[in-house]
Amino acid sequence: MRNGNEKTDIEMPRIVADERRVPPQWALLERRLFDALNQAAVEFANRYAREDGTLVWRGDWPGMDGSDDPYEGFMYLSLLYTLGGSDEAYRLARRIYEGITWQWTQYGQIHREFDAYYDWMHHGEGYLFFYFLGLTDPASLKDRQRAERFARMYTGEDPEAPNYDPERKLIRSPITGSRGPRFEMTEEDWVTHREVLDDYHAPFEDIPGVDFASGKCPWSDDEIYPRIIQAMNERMAKGDVPLNLNATSLIAHACMYSGDESLRRWVEEYVGVWAERARNNGGVIPDNVGLSGEIGEYLDGKWWGGYYGWRWPHGFLTIIEPVLNGAMNAVLLTGDMKHLDMARGQIDEMWKRGREENGQWVVPHKHYDGGWTDFKPANPLYPIYLWYTSMEDEDLDRVLRVSVPEHSTYVDVPTQSGTGKNGKNTKHFNANWMPWFEYIRGERADYPERILEANFELMNRQLAKMRSEAGDPRQWIGEGPWAEDINGIHKWQEMCPVYFEGLLQLTLGAPMHLSHGGLQHARVRYFDAERRRPGLPEDVAALVEKLEKDGMRLTLVNVSLFEAREVVVQAGSFGEHAFESAAVLNEAGEETARHEIGGKYVRIRLLPGAGATLDIRMSRYANRPSYDTPWRKTADGPAPIAGRPGYEA
């Protein structure tokens, strides 16, 4: 998609692939999957969005929750384009992002184009869409200016949103946004979640009228509900929590547009502050820090019991995911692997508190006033992210020591976004991180074909759901009660057919992003050299077959017998890595040529019906990450718009 603002080609090494290859099954499946996803994206958007990008839904929606769900439902339209999806998918992504932002502004959840106030589990989910747009066009004025403006809401520079205390280096509440910290929540803020939260245990163990031991809390009881809100305001609503580490993705996102050194320092300092808090707490990260910086300030000195912390509602999940996001973002911006130590520490602290049950090692996932509890098998997903980032043996050992349940080892076709009946995490219909890990380490030779077939099966199921009566958005529109409609706000995710976990894993050589606010890290990404846009060119398939600390193996195939194609391969999602050299291997695995690269780009011309396998040597985290492409840089875009004094957006 060219608009006349591109720079001329930068110089980069060029490799010509001329070995004729019969397209392997995985390559044909990839190209068929792209075609199907492009069609599914259009049908999905036409089913649920109006011409102006707003969604066919209710005329009103109360409470603070909500905008994250529609953003999540449509976010993969932009990521599909980045992989090589159609221009139409990109146009739809842009239109619907704007439509959702406007619509939820009218409902009242969004203010100044950002959530007015909510927690960073939900901010993290919702703003994945925004982060993925960064990979589409680095010179987009709207994207760049929004990113920098949103970041200021969390660096202490926005007087209307004083979410951050730069002196104590803490985010001032678990509930923050464009209106600033929400120190006192109202009953209306939580109204859409009351019946849902009935099935969770209570936020505290001493709420009058609530039997904590029952594992349930009657939020829908009109007498008890005000007590819950009062207790949360007194003990949870002020001060910092680990969940806020998800904000580092927003700051890193802005930094990759501007290159602003102060944003890089903010991420490094904020991650460092939480690492220090963990050290001061005997290694376990505390889940609540008061406005003075004191651990347990509003919980009688207890380091547990904070908002989305060790006790309520999810325990370890909403500790380790933000810790990992913060650590990976700090490594991305600095190249310093020391930032992974805090995440390693939390995994190790739980491991050493584990015990054997029925011949299996189980670890605690929650901490109540009576001590550690909720023992269950460790999830290998989190050490996989550590290993993927560090490529160190110590992190590989953290993966391999886990007894992986059988349901996590086979190629899965998820039936829902969330947690399956067997306890497996299938958020955003991504479920195959363990089989991919085994494949990338040299096992499961048939994984590429199996996962792509699973992607087709998932899309087929999702299209059937979407086309059914249950998929008709007019069936979801009611006037309450909210217990029925709260499920309606998740319908876009449940009906979406644009899911492509396997396609991303195979082409980018990476696991899917962490679901609660993770940037899409990758070993490589691609650009169409002729059309000067993100993604694999038409007819080109890619397979990352092997990852090493200082290298990788990549196969590229042109399935067209009639047209040559040219692809630019970039080292890292954000150009953070650097290629050193590439050996070209034929189908027999014999080296036929060697090329010095010495940069983050290499251009490969694939003759009709040709392919090449590249054994690449590289330096990881050698470059400052950015959203620049081979032809466009963030600096190429228009100058930021300055508003009238006192009337800025």
Secondary structure, 3 states (H helix, E strand, C coil): CCCCCCCCCCCCCEEEECEECCCCHHHHHHHHHHHHHHHHHHHHHHHHECCCCCECCCCCCCCCCCCHHHHHHHCHHHHHHHHCCCHHHHHHHHHHHHHHHHHHHHHCCEECCEECCECHHHHHHHCHHHHHHCCCCCCCHHHHHHHHHHHHCCCCCCCCCCCEECCCCEECCCCECCCCCCCCCCCHHHHHHHHHHCCCCCCCCCCCCCCHHHCCCCCCCCCCHHHHHHHHHHHCCCCECHHHHHHHHHHHHHHHHHCCHHHHHHHHHHHHHHHHHHHHCCCCCCCCECCCCCECCCCCCCCCCCCCCCCCCCCCHHHHHHHHHHHHHHHHHHCCHHHHHHHHHHHHHHHHCCEEECCEEEEEEEEECCEEEEEEECCCHHHHHHHHHHCCHHHHHHHHCCCCCHHHCCCCCCCCCCECCCCCECHHHCCCHHHHHHHHCCCCCCHHHHHHHHHHHHHHHHHHHHHCHHHCHHHCCCCCCHHHHHHHCCHHHHHCCCCCHHHHHHHHCCCCCCCCCCCCCCCEEEEECCCCEECCCCCEEEEEEEEECCEEEEEEEECCCCCCEEEEEEECCCCCCEEEEEEEECCCCCEEEEEEEEECEEEEEECCCEEEEEEEEEECCCCCCCCCCCCCCHHHCCCCCCCCCCCCC
